[in-house]
Amino acid sequence: MGAKKKSATASPETVEIQIDGFIDKFDAPMAKRIREVRAALRKCFPTAIEIVYDNYNFFVIGYCPTERTSDVILSMAADKNGVGMHFYHGAELPDPKGILEGNGVQNRFVRLVDGAKTVKDPQVEALIKAAIANAETSLPMKKGYTVVRSVSAKQRPRR
């Protein structure tokens, strides 16, 4: 029950209205940070498919070469405490400065304390480029689009 599947056939305008609603659940400073990070990541991934989840714990946007969640290269995840960038295969990435956090078998993340500024940091940009290069499926050549994949009826507070 909790999650509703959304169709990929929704118009871009409808999808953006939905996403604005998801982000508006956060307090104003966090909503601004989320929008800035999303814009910065979209510049890094102009051809990626953004897969959006507004789930129980987090608001998440994954950047993928396909609509298959398992092909995600990285994702932005936000809750009321902050925004992070999660590298799906982060354990495989070169990280000479040790900026990736986490010790799981696969995933690593970077806390985006300074929002989009952190995304534009040369060390983080190098990680993004390495993640794209290491992806099993190449990014498409055409312009990307956004799909709202699921929305949880019950969620933790966003403020």
Salt bridges, closest charged atoms under 4 A:
GLU16 OE2 - ARG38 NH2 2.85
ASP20 OD1 - ARG35 NH2 3.65
ASP24 OD1 - ARG35 NH2 2.74
GLU36 OE2 - LYS32 NZ 3.89
GLU50 OE1 - ARG38 NH2 2.85
GLU50 OE1 - ARG42 NH2 3.61
ASP54 OD2 - LYS25 NZ 2.60
ASP54 OD1 - ARG158 NH2 2.84
GLU67 OE1 - ARG149 NH2 3.61
ASP71 OD2 - ARG68 NE 3.22
GLU92 OE2 - HIS89 ND1 3.64
GLU101 OE1 - ARG111 NE 3.19
